[in-house]
Amino acid sequence: MDMAVIELSRLQFALTAMYHFLFVPLTLGLSFMLVIMESIYVITKRPIWRIITRFWGKLFGINFVLGVATGLTMEFEFGTNWAYYAHYVGDIFGAPLAIEGLMAFFLEATMVGVMFFGWDRLSRRQHLAVTFMVALGTNLSALWILIANGWMQNPVGATFNPETMRMEVTDFSAVLFNPVAQAKFVHTVSAGYVCAATFVMGVSAFYLLKGKWTNVARRSMMVAAAFGLASSLSVVVLGDESGYTLTDNQKMKLAAIEAMWETEPAPAAITLVGLPDVAARTTHFAVKVPYVMGLIGTRSLNGKIDGIEELVLRADGRIHSGLIAYDAVERLKVNRTDPAARAAFEAHKQDIGFAMLLKRYVADPRRADDKLILKAAWDTVPNVPVMFFLFRGMAALGFGFIALFGAAFWCASTCRFRRRWFLKLAVVAIPLPWLAIEAGWVLAEIGRQPWAVDGVLPTFLGASSLTVPQVWATIIGFTALYGGLAVIEVRLMLAQIRKGPIEHHDTDDQDATQPLDAGFAPLPAE
């Protein structure tokens, strides 16, 4: 297959995912922040919390529309641009996506309309239940999608069937409770919560700097500070758990993140900064902290973390083993009852995907010599410099969010959000969670290369039989469409923010009836 088509298909999917991750994290986080805000309204019965909930709900709704649109496009691309992938692993990969559509998306899409139009038709508790169902559906969508993606990272509960020439489910519970999927889910949703908390705090800080809607802004900032601090702490803790799962399931990804070319004596040190050199297979100017990587990766002082060169040699051995399984499959095509071929396949079937790496260089992998096999083994190493720097940038932002929300708590207790330097910092910080989330997604997906499904299907074999002009046409079309939609969404969000939390209804609550643009008016006792 033309490698240009494969690379362009990867680019298109990456761009679609990038658009998707611009909208989904805010939707995830805002959904549960709405539950918190509306719960306060139900408990206190203070109308100002209704105003707060409805205001952030409008911003949630605008963002929700684009999240749905980009997510649907990603799922269609598996059929249009990755047809062989869909055929080869669709028996496993399609099930979580179908369940996501039936269980989560329909729940979310149905309840979101009731949430927006049911304020005056439902009781307070009934409406809160609807808001909770929207949040639940939003997060269940993320769960099932990440179960599918987690299987791509760690393909458990499935095996290759030589009779159908496809991967098939053998244990769906293993797919469901895949440790990589579970770690990815909690880490990803926590990152979405940080994104929403930063957004709410930044917009509220903007209002306080302008002296507008200060009662709404201060209350929103208090919720964002508490929600954001808990979420940012969980992101770091759960990110550490994700690193631990890599030790058992994606050793090469972990070694590439650390630019660990050689296996270090236990416990391994973590490299804070350095300059990876792929040609020399070393990391220049490395500054290391002893023991830390061993503790993160093995939870012990005697566990070993394998280096890139050792893992390449293991891949070389697995390719040789996979060639035996590949030859057995070819013999079974001729005679399905061949007992020797069946026995050879059963003994080496776990490595058949490694033999397929050779198809990049030769039509029949069995014709490859040792030099070509070693070259294919080095293909299992992802882009080390990209992995190294992206991880450190993402980690730095993660610790920065803890400091930001910690400062928010300090500012809430000492100055009630009147420190202008902090308010300006909160506004500037609004885009940072998106940078961290995009970096995390790129890190996860580049770290899986050259595999579409780790150890099972190389990426270059999964693409559809398309031409370069066809792929370029869809890339340009999607980019123009979603670029235009992104501009519209941002303009709608900015227009709603400029309009502010304006409500028109009668109430006898003093706090809610005073003008919402009353500047830095003191908050009444509560």
Secondary structure, DSSP 8 states (H G I E B T S, - for coil): --HHHHHHHHHHHHHHHHHHHHHHHHHHHHHHHHHHHHHHHHHH--HHHHHHHHHHHHHHHHHHHHHHHHHHHHHHHHHHT-HHHHHHHHHHHHHHHHHIIIIIIHHHHHHHHHHHH-TTTS-HHHHHHHHHHHHHHHHHHHHHHHHHHHHHHS--SEEEETTTTEEEES-HHHHHT-HHHHHHHHHHHHHHHHHHHHHHHHHHHHHHHHT-SHHHHHHHHHHHHHHHHHHHHHHHHHHHHHHHHHHHH-HHHHHHHTT--S---SS--EEEEEEEETTTTEEEEEEEETTHHHHHHHSSSS-----HHHHHHHHHHHHHHHHHHHHHHHHHHH-TT-HHHHHHHHHHGGGHHHHHGGGGT-SSGGG--HHHHHHHHHTTS--HHHHHHHHHHHHHHHHHHHHHHHHHHHHHHHTSS--HHHHHHHHHTTTHHHHHHHHHHHHHHHTTTTEEETTTEEHHHHS-S--HHHHHHHHHHHHHHHHHHHHHHHHHHHHHHHH-S--------HHHHS-TT-SS------
